[in-house]
Amino acid sequence: MSPPTGPRPTGPGTPDPRSPDATRRHVLVVGNGMAGARFAEELRRRDADVAITVVGEEPHEAYNRVLLSTVVAGTIGARETRLKPNGWWAAHDVTVRTGVRITALDVSARTATLTATSDAEQDLVAWDQLVLATGSDAFVPPIAGAAGDASVIPFRTLVDAERLVAAAGSAHHAVVVGGGLLGLEAARGLLGRGLHVTVVHPAGHPMDRQLDPDGGAVLTRVVQGLGARLALGRQVRERRPASDDAPGAVVLDDGTVLPADLVVVAAGVRPRVDLARAAGLDVGRGVVVDDRLHASHPHVHAIGECAEHRGEVPGLVQPGWDQARVLADVLSGADPDATYTGTSVVTRLKAPDVDLTSMGRVDVGVHDVGHEVLAFTDPVRGRYAKLVLRADRLVGAILLGVGDAAGPLTQLYDTGAAAPRDRLALMLGRAVTRASGAESVSLAEMPGAAVICRCNTVTKGAIVEAFRAGADTVPAVAEATRATTGCGSCAGAVDGLCAWLRSAEPSSPAAEPEPDTHPDSRPDTLPNTLPEPLEEGAA
Ligand SMILES: Cc1cc2nc3c(=O)[nH]c(=O)nc-3n(C[C@H](O)[C@H](O)[C@H](O)COP(=O)(O)OP(=O)(O)OC[C@H]3O[C@@H](n4cnc5c(N)ncnc54)[C@H](O)[C@@H]3O)c2cc1C
């Protein structure tokens, strides 16, 4: 590693070949994660002239972080998480610098200091507009003895996932710290690799942010049925590493000692705001932005998990992608008045044998006067459904183990359409799949932007585009778009969509792939009917 050098000015007006030329407006994106990469793609689609540089400290090109649980489960490899094929960014005139961290910003001078993570060499880069997409760090709660222990692994990056997979190869007992979405997905992956797994969670039931106590109780039974132990209402206080005399262990706050060769930390995230704070920008829990995603300096913007919009900091990918689209509209001038007003998020657990979707308001009691609440509990079979309606619209739901109902009900929630009057049929997801009348929500009627595969955030438009480019079977669509490669529960919907496209567009597939056409950008010219009702819902 060479010693740090002073910042070398590059950027518009300087001859450094890695920087954009002086005549082009330069947008610098801090963070090559899911929001930053999506923003660069959206901006290039709207503006062929602007110079775009994306700087990311991770050693890889942008990848789909959502798929890391699937990597830990062994269903896919690291390579398959890449968001774009080799050469895509260069072919689209986007400069990507990996393994480089932005270590300082001067928002008055509009420069950024870039520091290589390998040798600390520095550049000073000028920008016209700056987009912060720095995401989050894994939160590691205070655990005595954990610092510096290589078998205590947070779960956030591809490197973390690869370390987990390597460590799981020789481990017998794993403790997962945190029983939220990530913790349960990690636990399921490690169970699949043959480890004994205990999930330690401070609340009374897992996924307490997405489930009410009744749903949480059913999920507890389901997770236990898969072979995991759950230590609820408990926290890990101490790490005891393995020695010649004793295997590794953790100690809980009630003194319980659990064997642990491997400790996975999935205890939440903290938005990365240090850079913004040091630059003097307004920071709350995240970098504070308005509806146009402007931060407190007129040339600085923030999107994704580092951004705080109307008091909310997202923890899922969809808000960051919606923000990326709006900011690209604003900065390119394609729609200078575009605003972001929020995203209704749907959380889905990506674990084989656990089919769980949660959306919107679920903390409403059955007898709440302002809402209509439908509930079904079948703990022995691991099934629980709760639907929350307000003014005949579905405003929240927990769907555990009710497979086919999850897809159509998610679409009903997404579209905000009126719920069918037959509440029992609604509960089963049947009334909303009937392709007739105003009460139907079918794949044919869905907009191109509707998400079919939630694990990979693959839209109907992206699948239609892949089909037209030659992917006319589920495996081919999976190869082209990654749809179905997460939890796999959208396979039926993708199959149904392919079948519908085959009958609606018998001459397709014909066209060559159009790599620079965004999935959502093509007009959906397909007929507005679906030959057969779908049997399986979207992811
Ligand atoms: C295992 C796992 C499973 C998940 N599953 C789901 C799911 O099923 N559904 C869902 O919606 N969401 C899921 N998420 C959350 C989702 O991945 C995040 O919401 C999403 O990645 C946020 O995107 P982002 O671009 O804001 O942040 P990130 O994707 O974290 O990207 C931020 C990037 O910025 C880089 N960076 C930060 N600071 C700097 C700097 N100063 N200089 C250079 N680079 C910097 C970071 O290294 C990182 O690469 C999951 C997350 C994990 C870890």
The ligand as a Tripos MOL2 file, in Angstrom:
@<TRIPOS>MOLECULE
LIG
   53    58     1     0     0
SMALL
NO_CHARGES

@<TRIPOS>ATOM
      1 C1        -29.0730   -9.5990    2.6550 C.3       1 LIG1
      2 C2        -29.9980   -8.4850    2.2930 C.ar      1 LIG1
      3 C3        -31.2660   -8.8000    1.8050 C.ar      1 LIG1
      4 C4        -32.1470   -7.7710    1.4660 C.ar      1 LIG1
      5 N1        -33.3780   -8.1010    0.9900 N.ar      1 LIG1
      6 C5        -34.2020   -7.1290    0.5810 C.ar      1 LIG1
      7 C6        -35.4690   -7.4450   -0.0050 C.ar      1 LIG1
      8 O1        -35.8670   -8.6030   -0.1030 O.2       1 LIG1
      9 N2        -36.2260   -6.4280   -0.4710 N.ar      1 LIG1
     10 C7        -35.8150   -5.1200   -0.3970 C.ar      1 LIG1
     11 O2        -36.5180   -4.2350   -0.8710 O.2       1 LIG1
     12 N3        -34.6380   -4.7910    0.1900 N.ar      1 LIG1
     13 C8        -33.8260   -5.7590    0.6710 C.ar      1 LIG1
     14 N4        -32.6310   -5.4280    1.2400 N.ar      1 LIG1
     15 C9        -32.3040   -3.9920    1.4190 C.3       1 LIG1
     16 C10       -31.7780   -3.3980    0.1090 C.3       1 LIG1
     17 O3        -30.6640   -4.1300   -0.3030 O.3       1 LIG1
     18 C11       -31.4080   -1.9490    0.3650 C.3       1 LIG1
     19 O4        -32.6040   -1.2630    0.6680 O.3       1 LIG1
     20 C12       -30.7680   -1.3040   -0.8640 C.3       1 LIG1
     21 O5        -29.5730   -1.9500   -1.1890 O.3       1 LIG1
     22 C13       -30.4850    0.1800   -0.5740 C.3       1 LIG1
     23 O6        -29.8480    0.7240   -1.6920 O.3       1 LIG1
     24 P1        -28.8330    1.9530   -1.5260 P.3       1 LIG1
     25 O7        -28.2590    2.1950   -2.8760 O.co2     1 LIG1
     26 O8        -29.4880    3.0430   -0.8060 O.co2     1 LIG1
     27 O9        -27.6940    1.3910   -0.5670 O.3       1 LIG1
     28 P2        -26.6100    0.2800   -0.8890 P.3       1 LIG1
     29 O10       -27.1510   -0.7370   -1.8140 O.co2     1 LIG1
     30 O11       -26.0780   -0.1480    0.4250 O.co2     1 LIG1
     31 O12       -25.4730    1.0620   -1.6640 O.3       1 LIG1
     32 C14       -24.6800    2.0590   -1.0680 C.3       1 LIG1
     33 C15       -23.2860    1.9470   -1.6510 C.3       1 LIG1
     34 O13       -22.5720    3.1360   -1.3780 O.3       1 LIG1
     35 C16       -21.2450    2.7960   -1.0540 C.3       1 LIG1
     36 N5        -20.6640    3.9270   -0.3170 N.ar      1 LIG1
     37 C17       -21.0680    4.4260    0.8720 C.ar      1 LIG1
     38 N6        -20.3260    5.5050    1.2030 N.ar      1 LIG1
     39 C18       -19.4570    5.6820    0.1930 C.ar      1 LIG1
     40 C19       -18.4270    6.6360   -0.0410 C.ar      1 LIG1
     41 N7        -18.1720    7.6280    0.8270 N.pl3     1 LIG1
     42 N8        -17.7070    6.5340   -1.1820 N.ar      1 LIG1
     43 C20       -17.9650    5.5420   -2.0790 C.ar      1 LIG1
     44 N9        -18.9240    4.6160   -1.9000 N.ar      1 LIG1
     45 C21       -19.6660    4.6850   -0.7780 C.ar      1 LIG1
     46 C22       -21.3880    1.5390   -0.2280 C.3       1 LIG1
     47 O14       -20.1800    0.8270   -0.1540 O.3       1 LIG1
     48 C23       -22.4730    0.8090   -1.0420 C.3       1 LIG1
     49 O15       -21.8930    0.0390   -2.0600 O.3       1 LIG1
     50 C24       -31.7430   -6.4170    1.6120 C.ar      1 LIG1
     51 C25       -30.4770   -6.1130    2.1030 C.ar      1 LIG1
     52 C26       -29.6070   -7.1300    2.4520 C.ar      1 LIG1
     53 C27       -28.2490   -6.7830    2.9880 C.3       1 LIG1
@<TRIPOS>BOND
     1     1     2 1
     2     2     3 ar
     3     2    52 ar
     4     3     4 ar
     5     4     5 ar
     6     4    50 ar
     7     5     6 ar
     8     6     7 ar
     9     6    13 1
    10     7     8 2
    11     7     9 ar
    12     9    10 ar
    13    10    11 2
    14    10    12 ar
    15    12    13 ar
    16    13    14 ar
    17    14    15 1
    18    14    50 ar
    19    15    16 1
    20    16    17 1
    21    16    18 1
    22    18    19 1
    23    18    20 1
    24    20    21 1
    25    20    22 1
    26    22    23 1
    27    23    24 1
    28    24    25 2
    29    24    26 1
    30    24    27 1
    31    27    28 1
    32    28    29 2
    33    28    30 1
    34    28    31 1
    35    31    32 1
    36    32    33 1
    37    33    34 1
    38    33    48 1
    39    34    35 1
    40    35    36 1
    41    35    46 1
    42    36    37 ar
    43    36    45 ar
    44    37    38 ar
    45    38    39 ar
    46    39    40 ar
    47    39    45 ar
    48    40    41 1
    49    40    42 ar
    50    42    43 ar
    51    43    44 ar
    52    44    45 ar
    53    46    47 1
    54    46    48 1
    55    48    49 1
    56    50    51 ar
    57    51    52 ar
    58    52    53 1
@<TRIPOS>SUBSTRUCTURE
     1 LIG1         1 GROUP 0 **** ****
